[in-house]
Amino acid sequence: MKLSVVEENGIKTVEGRPNVPWMTGVEDSSRIVEACLSHGIDAVLLYPSNLTRAFFDLSSGEAGAILQKLRNYRVRLAVVCPPEGVRFSSRFGEMLAEERRGRWFGVFETRSAALEWLAG
């Protein structure tokens, strides 16, 4: 498994490794849930390379399916995505703007910003 349990500044997360491809399909979101539940953690920090190839193209349905699965198990997801790191579809950008109002999913430029949000 390419996920690790990390504790930093009192925050425990399940975290992917930067630049390591991991999810090959939506069904891999079950492995995230399993890792979180087995360690009593409700937060996951991933990088674009950890996600499915079409995650940032909202028309693929992959982001919606993955985010719904995580919400069903009350797992928050922060994605560390430096500027110019990934191209979002226009609809993904719209969805992300809506998600900023909630507490379940966020995209951040730095790991420290993502951890700060997960701590809140």
C-alpha positions as CSV (number, residue, x, y, z in Angstrom):
1,M,0.0,0.0,0.0
2,K,1.3,3.4,-0.9
3,L,-0.5,5.2,2.0
4,S,1.0,6.0,5.3
5,V,-0.3,7.1,8.7
6,V,1.3,10.4,9.5
7,E,1.0,12.5,12.7
8,E,2.2,16.1,12.6
9,N,1.4,18.9,15.0
10,G,-1.2,16.7,16.7
11,I,-3.0,15.9,13.4
12,K,-3.2,12.3,12.2
13,T,-3.8,11.7,8.5
14,V,-3.6,9.0,6.0
15,E,-1.2,10.3,3.4
16,G,-0.1,9.3,-0.1
17,R,3.4,9.8,-1.3
18,P,4.1,12.7,-3.6
19,N,4.7,11.8,-7.3
20,V,3.7,8.2,-6.7
21,P,0.8,6.9,-8.9
22,W,-1.7,5.0,-6.8
23,M,-5.4,5.0,-7.6
24,T,-6.0,3.1,-10.9
25,G,-9.8,3.4,-10.5
26,V,-12.6,4.7,-8.4
27,E,-12.8,1.4,-6.5
28,D,-9.4,2.2,-4.9
29,S,-11.3,4.8,-2.7
30,S,-12.4,1.8,-0.6
31,R,-8.7,1.3,0.3
32,I,-8.6,4.8,1.6
33,V,-11.6,4.3,3.7
34,E,-10.2,1.0,5.0
35,A,-6.9,2.7,6.0
36,C,-8.7,5.5,7.7
37,L,-11.2,3.3,9.6
38,S,-8.5,0.8,10.7
39,H,-6.5,3.7,12.3
40,G,-9.4,5.8,13.6
41,I,-8.5,8.6,11.3
42,D,-11.0,10.8,9.4
43,A,-8.6,12.8,7.2
44,V,-6.6,11.9,4.1
45,L,-4.0,14.0,2.3
46,L,-3.2,13.1,-1.3
47,Y,-1.3,14.5,-4.2
48,P,-2.6,14.6,-7.9
49,S,-0.4,11.7,-8.8
50,N,-2.1,9.5,-6.2
51,L,-5.5,10.1,-7.8
52,T,-7.1,8.6,-10.8
53,R,-6.0,10.0,-14.2
54,A,-9.4,11.6,-14.9
55,F,-10.1,12.8,-11.3
56,F,-9.8,16.5,-12.3
57,D,-12.1,16.1,-15.3
58,L,-15.5,16.3,-13.7
59,S,-17.2,14.8,-16.8
60,S,-15.5,11.5,-16.0
61,G,-17.5,11.1,-12.9
62,E,-14.5,9.8,-11.0
63,A,-14.1,12.8,-8.6
64,G,-17.8,12.6,-7.7
65,A,-17.7,8.8,-7.0
66,I,-14.6,9.1,-5.0
67,L,-15.7,12.1,-3.0
68,Q,-19.1,10.5,-2.3
69,K,-17.5,7.3,-1.0
70,L,-15.3,9.3,1.3
71,R,-18.3,11.4,2.5
72,N,-20.3,8.3,3.2
73,Y,-17.6,7.3,5.7
74,R,-17.1,10.9,7.0
75,V,-13.5,11.1,5.6
76,R,-12.2,14.5,4.7
77,L,-9.9,14.8,1.7
78,A,-7.2,17.4,1.1
79,V,-5.3,17.4,-2.2
80,V,-1.9,19.2,-2.4
81,C,-1.8,20.6,-5.8
82,P,0.8,23.3,-6.5
83,P,-0.1,26.1,-9.0
84,E,0.2,24.9,-12.6
85,G,0.5,21.3,-11.3
86,V,-2.7,20.0,-12.8
87,R,-5.2,21.3,-15.3
88,F,-8.8,21.3,-14.0
89,S,-11.8,21.0,-16.3
90,S,-14.0,24.1,-16.2
91,R,-16.7,22.1,-14.3
92,F,-14.2,20.8,-11.8
93,G,-13.3,24.4,-11.0
94,E,-17.0,25.2,-10.4
95,M,-17.4,22.2,-8.2
96,L,-14.3,23.1,-6.2
97,A,-15.7,26.6,-5.6
98,E,-18.8,25.0,-4.2
99,E,-16.8,22.6,-2.1
100,R,-14.9,25.5,-0.4
101,R,-18.1,26.3,1.5
102,G,-18.0,22.8,3.1
103,R,-15.5,20.8,5.1
104,W,-15.2,17.6,3.1
105,F,-12.9,18.4,0.2
106,G,-10.2,21.0,-0.5
107,V,-7.3,21.6,-2.9
108,F,-4.3,23.4,-1.5
109,E,-1.1,24.8,-2.9
110,T,1.1,23.5,-0.1
111,R,1.1,20.5,2.3
112,S,1.1,22.8,5.3
113,A,-2.0,24.6,4.1
114,A,-3.7,21.3,3.6
115,L,-2.8,20.1,7.1
116,E,-4.0,23.4,8.6
117,W,-7.4,22.9,6.8
118,L,-7.6,19.3,8.0
119,A,-6.9,20.5,11.6
120,G,-9.9,22.9,11.5
